[in-house]
């Protein structure tokens, strides 16, 4: 029994297996590309260069404005946290201590 006696009868199975393996590879590539697009990841070309999303001046300007807005909002949140801490101190402190601190501030202002 030689190699031809084994390969020839099983040739349809070998070809089908190769086609199935190729189809699975292509299907995996399509699913991976779809997931990258869906989740906003950039696509890569054949040599690793970014294909999508392409940046233009409008996008750069939008990113710049969003970065500035983000900085402003962070500063505002910081001031709101400070105010909230002061309000929490006022609410949680005893009223006698608060009255004493207010009277002390009035006395300092009058002097």
C-alpha positions in Angstrom: 0.0 0.0 0.0 1.5 3.3 -1.1 0.7 7.0 -0.4 -1.5 7.3 -3.5 -3.8 4.6 -2.3 -4.4 6.5 1.0 -4.5 10.1 -0.4 -6.6 9.6 -3.5 -9.7 8.1 -1.8 -9.5 10.8 0.9 -8.9 13.7 -1.5 -12.4 15.2 -1.2 -12.1 15.3 2.6 -8.7 16.9 2.4 -9.9 19.6 0.0 -13.1 20.2 2.1 -11.0 20.5 5.2 -8.7 23.0 3.5 -11.6 25.1 2.3 -13.3 24.9 5.7 -10.1 26.1 7.4 -9.7 29.0 4.8 -13.4 30.0 5.3 -12.9 30.0 9.1 -9.9 32.2 8.8 -11.7 34.7 6.5 -14.8 34.6 8.7 -12.6 35.4 11.8 -11.0 38.3 10.0 -14.4 39.7 9.0 -15.7 39.4 12.6 -12.6 41.0 14.0 -12.8 43.9 11.6 -16.5 44.3 12.4 -15.8 44.4 16.1 -13.1 47.0 15.7 -15.4 49.2 13.7 -18.2 48.8 16.2 -16.0 49.7 19.1 -14.2 52.6 17.5 -10.8 51.1 17.1 -8.7 52.2 14.1 -8.4 49.8 11.2 -4.9 48.8 10.0 -3.8 48.6 6.4 -1.5 45.9 4.9 1.6 47.5 6.3 0.2 48.5 9.7 -0.7 52.1 8.8 -4.0 53.5 10.1 -6.8 53.3 7.5 -9.7 54.5 9.6 -10.5 57.0 11.1 -8.7 59.5 9.0 -8.0 62.8 10.8 -8.7 66.2 9.2 -8.5 69.7 10.5 -12.1 69.7 11.6 -11.5 66.6 13.8 -8.4 68.2 15.3 -10.3 71.4 16.1 -13.1 69.4 17.7 -10.7 67.4 19.8 -9.0 70.7 20.9 -12.4 72.2 21.9 -13.4 69.1 23.8 -10.1 69.0 25.6 -10.6 72.7 26.7 -14.2 72.0 27.8 -13.0 68.9 29.7 -10.5 71.1 31.6 -13.1 73.7 32.4 -15.5 71.0 33.6 -12.9 69.4 35.8 -12.1 72.8 37.4 -15.8 73.4 38.0 -16.2 70.0 39.6 -13.3 70.7 41.9 -15.0 74.0 43.1 -18.3 72.2 43.5 -16.6 69.5 45.6 -15.1 72.2 47.8 -18.5 73.8 48.3 -20.1 70.5 49.1 -17.4 69.8 51.7 -18.2 73.2 53.3 -21.9 72.4 53.3 -21.3 69.0 54.8 -19.3 70.5 57.5 -22.0 73.0 58.3 -24.7 70.3 58.3 -22.9 67.7 60.4 -21.4 70.1 63.0 -23.3 70.8 66.2 -25.3 74.0 66.2 -23.5 75.3 69.3 -20.1 75.0 67.6 -21.4 76.6 64.5 -22.9 79.5 66.4 -19.6 80.0 68.2 -17.7 80.1 64.9 -20.1 82.6 63.4 -19.9 84.8 66.5 -16.1 84.6 66.3 -16.2 85.7 62.7 -18.5 88.6 63.5 -16.3 89.7 66.3 -13.2 89.6 64.0 -15.0 91.7 61.4 -16.1 94.3 64.0 -12.6 94.7 65.3 
